[in-house]
Amino acid sequence: MVFRFLILSDEVNDFKREIKIDSDNTFLDLYKAIIESVGYSDKELASFFLCDNKWRKAQEITLVEMDTASDEDPHTMEDCILSDYLEDEKDKLIFEFDVLNERALFMELSEIIPGKNLKKPVITISEGEPPLQFKDFEETEIVSTIVDTDETFFGDENYDIEEIDKSGFEGFEDNSSDIEASDLL
């Protein structure tokens, strides 16, 4: 049996990949086909997530075994056969390629082709440039928060520092007037 996956990105509108792979292959085989199709390094952590119809993450299948405190057995790409986890057309997966920033590709099992087999995965559609594997933080728009420190900062123009309930601070000395601006640098 052959699985045909459609792969899209929420970062790049014209990106599309389609991969056909034998259902008896592992998630590691699928991972390698995706990495090849997008030109990403295979030296970075990655995970597949089985998802419900609303793209909510469920079961995670990791590239390497992660040391977890869970009673659940770890699911690694090398040990997980596609057909053991996917059985219906429209099954959804998230391929998280940038684990630290939770950036991912969205995958759907778009067709199951019975009676066919493939020796190795085949990239059947390759359109558009994939999202960059690593975001260049110099190009990322940085949103700074400006804090208004005038009298209305605490929500009241008539704010008085002496009104703070200090009962929980017994035993602490207020040495704030002893601190020089140069001490803070």
ABEGO torsion letter per residue (X at the ends): XBBBBBBBBAABAABBBBBBBBAABBAAAAAAAAAAAAGBBAABBBBBBBBBAAGBBBBBBBABBBBBABABBBBBAAABBAAAABABBGBBBBBBABAAAGBBBBBBBABBBBGBBBABBBBABBBEBBBBABBBAAABBBBBBBBBABAAAAGBAABBAAABBAAAABGBBBAAAABBAAAAX
